[in-house]
């Protein structure tokens, strides 16, 4: 079934000109619409926040593992 998106012909033309699959050319097209709230999905800012939060969780997990293996100095060990 052919796509009804207006940019399909442009994406197909550009993908042929540069020698890549059309999915490579069209993948970033909706991002500006996402960022201004015109399309549903995660904005670039939200995506960056998720990445930062995942990094924070990884650090906290590593710290938890480290401190769980250490004896508590308050117990005189």
Residue frames relative to the residue before (quaternion, step in Angstrom):
aa qw qx qy qz dx dy dz
X 1.0000 0.0000 0.0000 0.0000 0.00 0.00 0.00
X 0.4023 -0.7326 0.4902 0.2471 3.62 -0.65 0.99
X 0.5219 -0.6377 0.4743 0.3100 3.54 -1.16 0.67
X 0.3303 -0.7416 0.5502 0.1956 3.55 -1.14 0.66
X 0.4184 0.7036 -0.4755 0.3222 3.59 1.25 0.11
X 0.5034 -0.6882 0.4280 0.2994 3.60 -0.88 0.88
X 0.6944 0.4803 -0.2916 0.4496 3.61 1.09 -0.51
X 0.3920 0.7546 -0.4635 0.2494 3.62 1.24 -0.02
X 0.6668 0.4964 -0.3077 0.4629 3.60 0.88 -0.89
X 0.6518 0.5092 -0.3159 0.4648 3.59 0.96 -0.82
X 0.6504 0.5094 -0.3156 0.4667 3.59 0.94 -0.87
X 0.6543 0.5110 -0.3109 0.4628 3.57 0.92 -0.87
X 0.6551 0.5157 -0.3077 0.4586 3.59 0.93 -0.89
X 0.6873 0.4751 -0.2837 0.4706 3.59 0.83 -1.00
X 0.6500 0.5214 -0.3364 0.4387 3.60 0.89 -0.84
X 0.6452 0.5011 -0.3222 0.4784 3.60 1.04 -0.73
X 0.6523 0.5337 -0.3158 0.4358 3.60 0.97 -0.84
X 0.7730 0.3407 -0.1933 0.4991 3.58 0.92 -0.83
X 0.4878 -0.7201 0.3941 0.2970 3.57 1.31 0.03
X 0.5706 0.5427 -0.4189 0.4522 3.59 0.98 0.81
X 0.6312 -0.5171 0.4059 0.4117 3.54 -1.28 0.21
X 0.5858 -0.6153 0.3873 0.3581 3.56 -1.05 0.68
X 0.5829 0.5791 -0.3890 0.4166 3.61 1.12 -0.47
X 0.6010 0.5600 -0.3549 0.4464 3.60 1.15 -0.53
X 0.6996 0.4718 -0.2675 0.4651 3.57 0.99 -0.80
X 0.7508 0.4259 -0.2258 0.4516 3.57 0.95 -0.78
X 0.4803 0.7201 -0.4191 0.2740 3.58 1.21 -0.34
X 0.7619 0.3787 -0.2146 0.4797 3.60 0.94 -0.77
X 0.4191 0.7593 -0.4378 0.2369 3.57 1.20 -0.12
X 0.7487 0.4171 -0.2769 0.4346 3.66 0.73 -0.81
X 0.4283 0.7444 -0.4480 0.2483 3.64 1.19 -0.29
X 0.6699 0.4773 -0.3407 0.4554 3.68 0.75 -0.79
X 0.6436 0.5086 -0.3289 0.4680 3.59 1.03 -0.69
X 0.6145 0.5350 -0.3442 0.4666 3.59 1.09 -0.67
X 0.6936 0.5210 -0.2817 0.4100 3.54 0.83 -1.02
X 0.7353 0.3677 -0.2344 0.5188 3.60 1.13 -0.50
X 0.5884 -0.6358 0.3450 0.3612 3.58 1.24 0.28
X 0.4839 0.6795 -0.4317 0.3432 3.59 1.20 0.29
X 0.7639 0.2313 -0.1456 0.5846 3.58 1.23 -0.28
X 0.5152 -0.6428 0.4585 0.3336 3.59 -1.07 0.64
X 0.5167 0.6348 -0.4751 0.3230 3.57 -1.13 0.61
X 0.6274 -0.5321 0.4228 0.3801 3.54 -1.36 -0.11
X 0.3802 -0.7272 0.5251 0.2254 3.57 -0.83 0.99
X 0.6745 -0.4683 0.3697 0.4348 3.56 -1.29 0.22
X 0.6484 0.5216 -0.3149 0.4565 3.59 0.94 -0.87
X 0.6635 0.4880 -0.3041 0.4787 3.60 0.92 -0.84
X 0.6361 0.5321 -0.3226 0.4562 3.56 1.02 -0.80
X 0.6479 0.5038 -0.3104 0.4796 3.59 1.01 -0.80
X 0.6402 0.5176 -0.3262 0.4646 3.59 1.01 -0.77
X 0.6322 0.5218 -0.3264 0.4706 3.58 0.99 -0.80
X 0.6391 0.5213 -0.3239 0.4636 3.59 0.98 -0.85
X 0.6643 0.4982 -0.3029 0.4678 3.60 0.92 -0.92
X 0.6599 0.5078 -0.3110 0.4582 3.58 0.94 -0.85
X 0.6347 0.5175 -0.3328 0.4676 3.60 1.02 -0.72
X 0.6262 0.5167 -0.3313 0.4808 3.58 1.06 -0.73
X 0.6452 0.5222 -0.3140 0.4609 3.58 0.98 -0.85
X 0.6416 0.5161 -0.3191 0.4693 3.57 0.98 -0.84
X 0.6420 0.5204 -0.3280 0.4577 3.60 0.95 -0.82
X 0.6455 0.5085 -0.3168 0.4737 3.60 0.99 -0.81
X 0.6694 0.4994 -0.2985 0.4619 3.57 0.91 -0.90
X 0.6294 0.5221 -0.3359 0.4674 3.60 1.02 -0.72
X 0.6547 0.5035 -0.3118 0.4698 3.57 0.96 -0.86
X 0.6538 0.5044 -0.3124 0.4696 3.60 0.97 -0.82
X 0.6357 0.5278 -0.3274 0.4584 3.58 0.99 -0.80
X 0.6507 0.5083 -0.3084 0.4723 3.56 0.95 -0.88
X 0.6519 0.5195 -0.3126 0.4555 3.58 0.95 -0.88
X 0.7436 0.4204 -0.2386 0.4619 3.57 0.73 -1.05
X 0.5848 0.5672 -0.3769 0.4407 3.61 1.12 -0.43
X 0.6954 0.4650 -0.2705 0.4764 3.57 1.14 -0.59
X 0.6183 0.5457 -0.3387 0.4530 3.60 1.24 -0.24
X 0.4482 -0.6548 0.5243 0.3092 3.59 -0.99 0.72
X 0.5066 -0.6484 0.4776 0.3078 3.56 -1.11 0.69
X 0.3701 -0.7566 0.4885 0.2278 3.65 -0.51 1.14
X 0.5803 0.5848 -0.3842 0.4167 3.62 1.13 -0.36
X 0.6599 0.5001 -0.3065 0.4696 3.59 1.20 -0.36
X 0.5145 -0.6790 0.3957 0.3430 3.58 1.30 0.07
X 0.4038 0.7202 -0.4795 0.2972 3.59 1.13 0.49
